[in-house]
């Protein structure tokens, strides 16, 4: 077991949480249609559903909330926000919005047309849905090392440039207006992308005249991995590495609810003035005036401070250490995980853990439901429920890369003892894993079905509950 990570902060404010009784948990999950998204937060003990906007604010961010300038146009917090993003992300034009999926919505509305392909190392759910909603066709190119089970290659989030170039040659440049690089690569285990891979992709984009768009939601975590694992960067600061990473991109889209360390916020950043003008026009229609973009002045200030704090070495060492430590605890408990661990979550391989449940009956969802039943822990399925179904533009059947469960750790919120409890709950599940049942969908929307669909357990009653 790796050394227990020590929190580089002291707790000033607390929020009570409670573990409701097993019978109540069973009642609540059934009422929710076995959809973890439909549970009330008050009924969750340890909430690892997402790291998006769920973390704790620092004392500097909390203090800054009182300095919010809520002017409709040109509030002072906007200028701090803009200055910070220009400095870190190396782009001339900054457009705020209230979160990352709106940045994607606006950006893809401008640059995509029906039938365009959008390559990515691996699309996450909202990015994939936004591409399809605009008539585009998302295509994934994860690196070959991701499939090598025993490999400890640190940059399994890389994009496969060789296969991507083959695809460009077959498809034609006219059908590929942009390539998106997601780092860290959420769908592939939260694993980082190397600087060498980013540079190779930049060269490929230059060769074919394709725009490179960077999904920078977890840029600081990715930069930290480069510092720790890529030769030549060990003496560079995380900020210097981030500068170089961001400099390769033509455009940056970011949910600041991740490495912006804020509860709300996001932005688009580009160099092209004409593109910026088109984005700004749609931004005004959808989100608001370009100096607030759907955010309060206090949110703009929180993001500006959070982006700077995310580059702190002490913060990142603890952040990445927490993930690694939980991963070690889960492996010791007998759970197969994506290894090495990434930057924001531990990904359990539910397909391996529950081989008796076929992908069409969602083994990941089975484990997610059981984590809640057994211990009030909320995770999320990253498998055939989230990524399966049918592409509404092509009619093609969609398949998941793996049947995973993600335990995403909110930033600066949970202590080591909370994570030990999660590992203990998981260990109890492993003891009776053969008893877990699959699930089937009763109703489902076209896009992002995992958010709102209802399900039922297949062929059997719920397993016996452990005591609370």
N, C-alpha and C positions, 0 to 999 in steps of 0.2 A: 504494500500500500504506500502511495506517495505521502509525503509530509502534509499534515493537515494545514490548509491555508489559513492565515491569520488576517482578519479583517483590518484594512488600513484606515479605519474610522472608528469613532465612538458614537453610540446611539443617543440622540437627544430627544426624539419624539417616537412614541410607540403607537401601534395600531393593534387593537385586540383581534385575535382570530380564535375560532373554536372548532372543535371536532364533534360534529353531531353524531348521534347513535347510528349503529349499522342499519337498523330497520328504517330509520329516517333517510339514510343515504340511498337505500334500495328504492324507497318510495319516490325520492326526488329524481333519480336517474330514469326510472320508468316513466314518470310524468313528463320528463324531458325528451321522450322518444329515443332514449339511449344516445342522445346527441349531447356531448359534453359542453358544446357552445351554448346550449339552452338552459344550463344550470344557473341559478342565482349565485353571485360571488359570495354571498354571506354563508352559503352552504358548502364552501370549499375550505379546506384546512391549509393545504400548501398548494398554491396556484402556479403551475409551471406551463400553463397554456401557451404563453407567448412572452417574449422579452420586449415586445413593442409597446412603449409608452407606460410600462408597468413598474418601472424602477423608482427608486427614491431620489429626491432632489437633494443637492448639497446645501450647506448653509449659505453659500454665496448665491445660489440660484433662488433659494427661499427669500433671501433679503432683496434680491433683484426684482421679485414679483411686485414689491411695493414701489418700484420706480417705473412701472408700466405707463407709457404715454399712449393713451387710447385715441389719439387724433386719427381722423379718417385718412388723411394723407400726410405723409412726411413726418410721422412721429419719430422722436429721437431714437427709439429702440431699433427702428428699421435700419438706421445708419450703422449701428454697432453690428447688427445681424449681417448686413451686406458686406461690411469691411472684413468680418471674421471669415465669411465664406469665400470671398475673393482671395484672402490670404492663404487659406488651407487648401482650397480646391483649384486655384490657379485659373479662374475663368473671369471673363470681362462682364458678363451680364448675369444677374441673380434675380430669380423670380420666386417669391415665397408661396407656399401653399400649406394646407392644414395637415397633410400627411402624404406618404409616398405614393399611394395608389392614385391620388389625384394628379400628382406629377406625371405618372404613367399615362393616365387618362388623357390629360391635355397634350402631352408630348406625342403620343401615338395618334391622336386625332389629327395632328398636323403632318406627321411624317409618313404615316402608313396609308396605303390604299388597298382595296379589296384584292385578296390573292397574294399579297406580299408575304415573303418568308422573313421570320425574325430568328436568327440563330442566337443561342445563348449557351454558356457552359451548362447551366440547368435552370430553367424557368422555375420561379416559385409560383404559388397559387394565384395571387392577385396579378402578377405580371403576365402570366399565361392567360388569365381571364381577360385582362385589358387588351392584349394582342388579339385574341379571338373576337372580342366585342367590336373591334375596329375592322374586322374582316381579314386580319392577318393570320398567318399559320406559324405557331411557335415550333421551333426545332431545337433539340438539345444535343450538345456535343461534349459530354463529360469525358475527362481524360481516361486513358486505359488503365492507369494505376488504381482508379476507384474500384475496379472489378477484381483487383488482386487482393484476396482476403488476408493473406499473411503479411502484406507489404506495410511497412511503417513509413512510407514516403510521405513527407509532411504536407505536400501541396496537392492533395487529391481533389481540390476544388478547381484545378486548372481546366481550361478549355482545350479540346483536341484540335489543334490548328491544322494537322495533316488531313483529318477527315473533313474539317470545315472547308478547306480549300478544294477538296474533291467535290463537295456539295456545291460550292460556288461555280465550279466548272460545269457541272451538270445542269444546274438551275439557271445560271445566267445572272450577271450583275444587276440587270434591270429589275429583277424580282426581289432583290435584297437591299433595301434602302439603309439598313442599319444592322449592327451586331451589338448585342447587349452582353456585358460581362458583369456577373454578380459576384461580389466578394464581401465577406466570405460567402461560399456557395451553400446557401441554406438547405436546398433540397438534397444536397449530396453530403449531408452530415455537418454543415456549418464549417466546412474545411476551407483553408485559404488558397489563394492564387499567388503564384510566385511572380516576382518582378520580371524574371526572364520570360515567363509565359505572357505577361502583359505586353512586353516589348515585342515579342514574336507576333502577337495578335495585331499590334499597332502597325507593324510592317506589312502584314497581310491586308489590313484595311487600306493602307497607302497604295499598295500594289493594285488593288481593284477599285479604288475610289469609293469605299464604303464608310459611312459614319460609324465611329466607335462610341457607344454610350455606356457609361459606367454606373451601375447600381451600387451606390456607395453607402448603403445603410449601415454596414459594419466595417467601414474603411479603416478605423483605428485598430480594431482587432486584427484585421488582415495585415496591416503594417507591422504590428507587433510580432506576428508569426514570421514575417520576412526578416525582421531584425534578429530573431532567435534562431532561425533555421536556414537562411539563404546566405551562402558565403559572400563576403564583401560588404555586408550591411550591418555587421555586429557593432561597429563603432558609430553608426549613424543614429541620430535621434529618430523617434517614431514620427515626429512632424516632418523631418527631412525626407523620410521614406514616403510619407503620405503625399508630400509635394510632388515627388517623382511619379508615383502611381497615378495621381490625378492629372498630371501634366500630359499623360499619354492619351487621355480621352478627349473627344470633341464635345461631349456633353456629359453632365453628371445629373442623375436623378437620385434624390435621397429622402428616405423617411428618417427624420431627425428624432423619431421615437426610439431609435436603437442607439447608435453611437453619437447622437445628439444629446443623449442622457436626459431627455425631456418627455413629458407626458403627452405632448402634442406638437406637431410641426413637421415641415418638410420643405423641399425647394427643388427648382430646376436651375442649372447653371450652364451657360453656353458661351462660346466665343463668337459665333456667327450672329452678326447684328440683324440681318434679315430674318433669320429663324427666331431670334429673341423677340422681334416685333410681332410675329405671328403668334407666338406663345403668349405674349403679354395681352394681346387682344382677346384671346380665348380665356385667359386667366381672369380678366375683368368681368367677362360674362358669367363664368362659373364660380369663381372663388371670391373675388373682391379686387379692390384697388391694388396696384402693384407694390405699394409700400406696406401692405399688411397681408394680402393674399389669404384671407380666411382665418388669420391668427389675431389674437389679442396682442397688444404691445408687450405685456408681461411674458407671453409665450415667445415672442421674438427674442426678448432678453434672455430668457431661460435657455433657448437653443444656442445663442451666441456664447454664453458661458459654458454650457454643456459640451459643445464641440471642442473647446479648449481643454476642458477637464478630461475628456476622453483620451487625450494624447499623453496623459500623465503616466509615467512608468510604474509607480506604486499601484495606481488603480488597475492598470492592465495586467500587472503581475498577479494580483489577487483575482481579477476577473477570469483570466485564463486558467489560473490555478484551481479555482472553484470547479470549473468544468472538468478538468483533468481528474481531480480528486473524486468527484461524484462518479465519473466513469470507472475509476478503479474500484470503488465500493460496489458498483453494480456488477462488474466483471467477477469480483470475488463472490458475489451472491449467485452467480451462475447465469447471468443474463448476457447474451451476445450483443455487442454494441459496435457501432462504426468506430474504427480505431485506426490511427490515433484520434483523440477527441478534437473538436474544433473550438470555436471561439465563444459561442453563446448558448450551447445546448449539448446534451448528451442524446444520441440517437440509438434507441434499442432496436435491434433487428427482430421484430415480432414474427416475421416469416420463418426465421430459424428457431425461435423460441417455441412457436406453436405450429409445427409442420402439419399437424392434423387438421388445421383450418385452411382451406383453399383460399387463394387471393380474392376470388369472387365473393367470399363470405367475410372478408376484411379482418384478418388476424390482428392487425394493428388496432382496430377499433375494439376488438375483444379485450386486448390488454389495457387500453385506455379506460374502458368501462370498469375493468376489474381493479385498477389502481384507485379509482374513486370508491368503489364498493368496499375495498379492504381498508383504505386509509384516508379517504377524503382528499386524495391527491389528484389534481387535474393536469393531464398532459394533452397531447394532440396527435392524432394519426397523420402520418405522412406516407401514404401508400395508395392503394387502389380506391379508397373512398375519396381522398383529396384529388388524386390525379387520374382516376379512371373515368369511364363514361364515353361519350362520343363528341368529337369536334363538330360543332354546329355548322362550320364553314365547309368541311370536307367530307363529313360522314365517317371519318376514320375513327376506329376504336382506339381509345387512349389507354395506355398502360403505365403503371408506376415502375420506377427504377428498382425500388425495393419496398418491402412491407415494413415500414418503420414507425416507431413512436418517438416523438420528440419531447424531451423534458427541457424546456427553455427556462433559463435562470434569469429572473428580473435583476437589473443592475442595482447593486448596493442595498439589497433588501433582505435576503435570507442569510442566516448564519450557518456555520458548519453543522450545528446540531439539527437544524431543519433538514439539511441534505442527508444527514445520517438517518433520520426518520424515513425519508423517501426510500433509501436503500433497504431499510428494514422491511418496509411494506412490500417492496419488490421481491425480497427474498422469501416472504411468506407465499407470494403468488407462485413462485417457481416450484414450491413443494407440491402443489396440486395443479400444475399447468395443463395436464392432460384433460382436466375436467372443464376447461374453458370452452365456450361455444362460439360459433360464428354469428354474424348478423346479416340481415337483408334490409334493403331500402324499401320503405313503404311509399314515400313521395319525395320528389326531388326537383329543384329548379334547373334551368339550363346551365347557369354559371355558378361556380363556387358552391356546389351542392352540399359540401360538408358543413357549411355554416348553418344551414336551415333544414336539412332533410330530417325525416323521422325514420326510425328503424325498429326492428324487433329481433329478439334473440331467436336463433334457428335451432330447432330440434333439441329441446331440453329446457329444464328449468334453471334458474340462476344457481350458481355454485354456492356451497355453504360459506357463510361469512366468517372471517376471523373476528375475534373480539376487538373492540375499539381500545 
